[in-house]
């Protein structure tokens, strides 16, 4: 599923609303995570804090009654991309670091950690991790060959 321009604008607006609730002007919150819930049947996109208090909500029309088996995987990519684009805003929220944006399904089950706001940590998407094990194995083999030579 390729996100429409309207979908990206709705997500952008929702993330900015979350950031407004935790502006740096306010006292730093001790909240640790932002829980994003997406409902595949209704298209609802909600954000909650750790106490299950709703921060914001919107309906993403493109997601209403989406029956795609890869729905959450595709939503994960879309949300990660948007959070990365808005990293200046997301990294400077009035929340004690580190804090995470976590994607959950409508049963509150964690699907993916989308973004970690921490000065030393970066969440790398699956696309960059593919083949990493093989690359590391090859690197180690080369090092061992050089060492034994």
Residue pairs with C-beta under 8 A, 6 or more apart in sequence:
1 62
1 66
1 68
1 70
1 71
1 74
3 11
3 62
3 78
4 62
6 61
6 62
7 60
7 61
7 62
7 63
7 78
8 78
8 82
10 45
10 58
10 60
11 45
11 60
11 78
11 79
11 82
12 82
12 85
12 86
13 58
14 45
14 47
14 56
14 57
14 58
15 82
15 83
15 86
15 89
15 90
16 86
16 89
17 47
17 55
17 56
18 34
18 47
18 55
18 56
18 93
19 86
19 89
19 90
19 93
21 55
21 56
22 29
22 31
22 93
22 94
22 95
23 93
23 94
24 92
24 93
24 94
25 94
26 94
27 94
28 94
28 95
28 96
29 94
29 95
29 96
30 96
31 49
31 50
31 95
31 96
31 99
32 50
32 95
32 96
32 98
32 99
32 100
33 49
33 50
33 99
33 100
33 101
33 102
34 47
34 48
34 49
34 55
34 99
34 100
34 101
34 102
35 47
35 48
35 49
35 50
35 102
35 104
35 108
36 45
36 46
36 47
36 79
36 101
36 102
36 103
36 104
36 114
37 44
37 45
37 46
37 47
37 48
37 103
37 104
37 105
37 106
37 108
38 44
38 45
38 46
38 60
38 63
38 72
38 75
38 103
38 104
38 105
38 106
39 45
39 46
39 63
39 106
40 63
40 65
40 66
40 67
40 71
40 72
40 105
40 106
41 64
41 65
41 106
42 59
42 64
43 59
43 60
43 61
43 62
43 63
43 64
43 65
43 66
44 57
44 58
44 59
44 60
45 57
45 58
45 59
45 60
45 63
46 54
46 56
46 57
47 54
47 55
47 56
47 57
48 54
48 55
49 55
63 71
63 75
68 74
72 103
72 105
72 111
72 112
75 103
76 103
76 111
76 112
76 114
77 125
79 101
79 103
79 114
80 112
80 114
80 115
80 123
80 125
83 90
83 101
83 114
83 115
84 115
87 115
90 101
90 115
90 117
91 117
93 99
93 117
95 117
97 117
97 118
97 119
98 116
98 117
98 118
98 121
99 116
99 117
99 118
100 113
100 114
100 115
100 116
100 117
101 113
101 114
101 115
101 116
101 117
102 110
102 112
102 113
102 114
103 110
103 111
103 112
103 113
103 114
104 110
104 111
105 111
113 123
114 123
115 123
116 122
116 123
